[in-house]
C-alpha cells in the first residue's frame, strides 16, 4: 500500500513538473536570456589548422555549395544537352553552374567555322565548317596560294630597279658625248625623276593588287576552337544584339575598288562561338523582345545566319548562310525576370530542359559547415592565383566566417548561400591581415572586415541614426505619450539594413467611421495593411467611439518594409487614446493580425543589430523570431530581448 502511494505521489510530482514546463513554455511574454539567443555549434569533422591544409576540388561542379538539386539538374543537362533556367538571388552560384556544365559537355564535336566569298553574290558569303583546329591551316594555305602568283613579280621588280638605277647614267654618258655636259646633265635629271616615278607607281600597284587578291581569296575564320580542352563557355550577360547574334561591319568605301569584301566584314556572335558548348545569359529578361525571339529561332534551328544589326549600316544588305549554333542555353535571373521573358522562349526552355529555383540558405549542419570551410579555402586560392594577395585563414577565423553566414541567413538553423557577399568579407579580412603583415587571417581580422565591408544601406542607416539622435528625432531614454520606436529596413530583399523608425500617433474623435492616415514615405500597400490596426483597437480593446488616427513616420527613408511596424502603430494609438507614456529605451518589431496576434517578420536579426547600434536597451520581438536572432558574445549583455505573442503583451512591456 505504501509503495502504491509512493508511485502515485511520484506520478503526481512528474505531472506537476510537466504542467510547470508547459506553463513556462506558453508564457506569452518572457525575457530571453542571452545564452538562448545564439545557439552556435561550429563542430565539423574536417581537421585542419589553416585553410592551406584543405584540399580544394578541381572540378567546378564540385565547388558549388548548397545547391544539390541544381547540381543534379546540371549533370542531367550535360548528359542530355538540355537547356536550364536558373532563378535565384545574386551570388548563389548561377554562373558557376553554367561554367560547370561546359566542363561536363564533350568536346570531340567542336568545329571551326569559316566565311568564304561568294562569286555569284558578294552579299551572301558562304559558310563552311571544318574540324576544330583546321581553320587556321585553311587560312594559311589560302593566303599562301594567293601569293604564288606574285613570286615572279618580285624578280621582275628587281630587274626594273636595276634598270632605273643604270639608265640615267647611260643617258648622261650618251648625251654628254653627243651634245655636251649641259644637255647630258639635264637628261640625267629627267631620266632619274622619271625612273623613280615609274618605279614607285609600279610598286604601289603591285602591292595593292597583292592585297586585293589575298583578300578576295582567303576566307575569314569566324569560330576558332584551336587547342580547346573543354566545350566552349561564353557569358552573354548584358550583350547587345550584335555581340550575341553576330553582325556585319560597316564599310564606308563601297566603290572604286577600295571596299572590304563582304565575307571579311562578317563578325560571329556568341551563339555561334558557343556551338557545341554553353551560352550563359544572366538577367535574360533584360534582353529586347526581338533579340529574345531571334535567340529562340537559334535554339529551334541549331543554326542562325549573320546579318547587319543596324538598318543604316552597309552591313544590313549582307546576309550569310546559316552558321551552326547548336548550344546549351543556361538562362538566369530572379523572379522578376520571368515576367519579362518572351513566353515562347521560356516555353522552349521548359519543354526541352529544366527550371530550377536556387536555394538562398542551407541547414546549419556539420556537413554544410565543412562545405563552407572548403568555400573559404576556395576563395583564398582564387584570390592567390597570380600572386599571394591574402594569407590563409586559421580555424578560428573560419568559424567566424561561419558565424557571419548564420547572421546573413536571417533564418534560424540556416547558413546563407549568398556566397559572393560572404566572399567579400573573406577578401576584406585578408586585405586587413596583409596590411598588418600577419602570416594568417585571425578572428580579429574578420571583426574588422565587418566594419569595413558594410553594405551601402548599412552605412546610410548608421549615418541617419546618428543624425536623428543629434536632433533628438530618435530617443533612447525617457517616456513619451503616443511615441514608439519601431524598426524597419532600408534596401531590398538582396541587400538591406535595419533602421530605427520613430512613429507618433494622434487620435481625434470622428463623426463617421474610424480612419487611419499615414504620413511619410510609405507605399499604398503599407497604408492598406495599417487598416488592420483599426480592427485591433476597436474590437480587441473595446473602443467603440470613432476616431481619426494620424500616424507620422518621422523622417522616413524610403523604407522597403513598414508592415513590420504595425505592432508599434497599435501601441502608439493605445498610448494616445489613454494618455499613457511609452518607454523610449524599448523598440518593437513585429506585425499584428486582426486578432491581435504578433506575427513573425523577416530580417529580425538585422533589425536587432540596428537597435543595438542606436543605443536601444530593450527590443520586443515576435516569439517565433527569437531563434532567428544572432548576436556576438560582446553584444549579448547590451540589449534585452523580450518575446511576445499577443498585442497586450507588447502594451504591458512598453506602456507605463
Secondary structure by P-SEA (a helix, b strand, c coil): caaaaaaaaaaaaaaaaaaaaaaaaaccbbbbcccccccccccccccccccccbbbbcccccccccaaaaaaaaaaaaaabbbbbbbccccccaaaaaaaaaaacccccbbbbbbbbbcccccbbbbbbccccaaaaaaaaaaaaaaccaaaaaaaaaaaaaaaaaaaaaaaaaaaacccaaaaaaaaaaaaaaaaaaaaaaaaaaaaaaaaaaaacccccccccccccccbbbbccccccccccbbbbbbcccccccccccccccccccccccccbbbbbcccccccaaaaaaaaaaaaacbbbbcccccccccccccccccccbbbbbccccaaaaaaccaaaaaaaaaccbbbbbbccccccaaaaaaaaaaaaaaaaaaacccccbbbbcaaaaaaaaaaaaaaaccccbbbcaaaaaaaaaaaaaaaaaaaccccccaaaaaaaaaaaccaaaaaaaaaaaaaaaacccccccccccbbbbbbccccccbbbbbbbbbbbbbbbbcccbbbbbcccccaaaaaaaaaaaaaaacccccccccbbbbbccccccccccccaaaaaaaaaaaaaacbbbbccbbbbbcccccbbbbbbcaaaaaaaaaaaacccbbbbcccccccccccccccccbbbbbbccaaaaaaaccc
